[in-house]
Amino acid sequence: MGPEVYSRYARAWGLQRSLPERLFDYYCEKKPSDDSVMFLTENYRSHPVILQFPSDNFYGKELIARSEHLAHPRFEPLLFFSVDGVEEARENSFINAAEVEEIVKRVELLANDWPEEWKKKDLSQIGVISAYMTQVLYSSSLALRKCQ
């Protein structure tokens, strides 16, 4: 997810693109012979299905998944859900109550269907990603309270 930039001045400086995108372009397009760029090619944290897109699109199909974590027998490794809600400003950030409800519902579903292959239930292994830190914190704390 790229940064949202509304300022024409900031756009003129290319700040509508994330720092990793700008660095990638700088080193790969402007200094192709420079040996100072290093790509990590092995990932030990993510399932191969999750790494397929970045490998194909950013790493020339050279990113290798080395995770030994077993996939859930009934859920795909990466799922997207559409939620219709409204963002509200809170604590110098934003939160979308409809998204929080959906996140909590999905974490609850996973917690209640923890596969035996994963051994002891460990809810800290569930990642919540959002553009807004306040929403992540609120979602995580609410989900953990409901699931424990």
N, C-alpha and C positions, 0 to 999 in steps of 0.2 A: 504494500500500500504506500503510495507516494505521498509526500507532504502536500497539503492544500495551501497554495500561495495565491493571495488576492492582490498583492501589491505589484503594480507594473514595474516598479523599480527593482524589486526582488526577482521578478521574472526575467528582467533584462540581464541579471547576473546568473541566471540558470538555476535559481534556488527552488524551482518547482520540481526538481528531480532530487532524489535522495542522495546523500553523501556517497554511499557505495556505488551508485550509478555514475556519478560524476567522476569518482576515482577510477572506476573501471574504464570509462571512456578516455580519461586523461592518459592512463598508462597503456591501454591497448591500441588506441587510435593515434595518439600523438607521439608516443615513444615505443613503437613496436619492437625495436631492437634492444631496448633497455632490459637488462637481466634482473632488475630490481623487483619485478612483479613475481609474486609467488601465489599459486592457487593450491588450496588444500584439496586433495583428490579423494580422501577417504573420510567417511562420516560414520561415527560409531553410535550416534544418538537416534537417528530417524529410520523408519521403515523404508524399504526400497521403493514402495509406491509413492511415498511422500517426496523422495529425492528424485524421482524420475523427471519431473518438470524442470527443476534447476539444472539437472545434469544435461538434459537435451538442449536447453535454451541458453545456458550461461557457461557451461563447462565443456562444451563440445563432446558430450556423452562420455566424459572421462571421470565423472564423480561416482565413486563406488560406495555402496551402502555396506557397512560392516556390522550393523546392529544385529545382535542375536536375540532381540526381544521378539517374542512370538506375537503374531497378529491375533486380534480377537476373532473367535470362531464365527461370530454372527454379525459383526460390524466391520465396515471397511476402515482402513488405517486413517483416511482423511475424509471427513464429511462436511458438507456445507448445508446450512439451513437458512431459509429466507424468513425474515421477521419484519413486520411493519410496525414501526414505533416512532417516537419523537425524542430527539436528544434534548436533555435539560442540562444547563450549566450547574455544576456542583464542585466546590472546593478547587477552583482554578482548573477544572477539567470538565468533562461531559459524561453523562450517563444516559442510557436508553433503557427504561424499565422493562419494555417488551423484550429486548435482547437479553437482559439479565434473567428474566423469567425463563426464556428458552434455554439459556446456558445452564441454569439450575436444574431444569427438567432433564437435560441431556446428561449432566454429571450424575444425577440421581439414577437415571436409567443404567448408566455404566456401572455405578457403585453397586446396584442391585443385581447386576448380571456379570460380576467379576469372574472371569474364567479360572478354573482350577489350574490350568497350565501356567497362570501368572503367579501362582503360590499365594502367599498371604496378601490380603487386600491392603493396598497402600495408595490412598487417595492423593498423596503428594506426587504420584506419577502422572496425574492428569494435568494437562496444560490448558490454560485459558488465554486466548489471544484476543486483544481488542486494541483499537487505535487509542483508547483512553485509559490511562492507568487507574483512575478512580473506578471505572467500570470493572476492570479486572479485579481489583481489591474487593469491591462490593460483591461481585459475582462469586468469587472464590470463598469469601467468608460465609455468605449465605448458603452456598452449596455444601460446604463442609459441615455447617450446623445441621442442615437437613439430613445429610447422609450419615452422620455419626449418631 
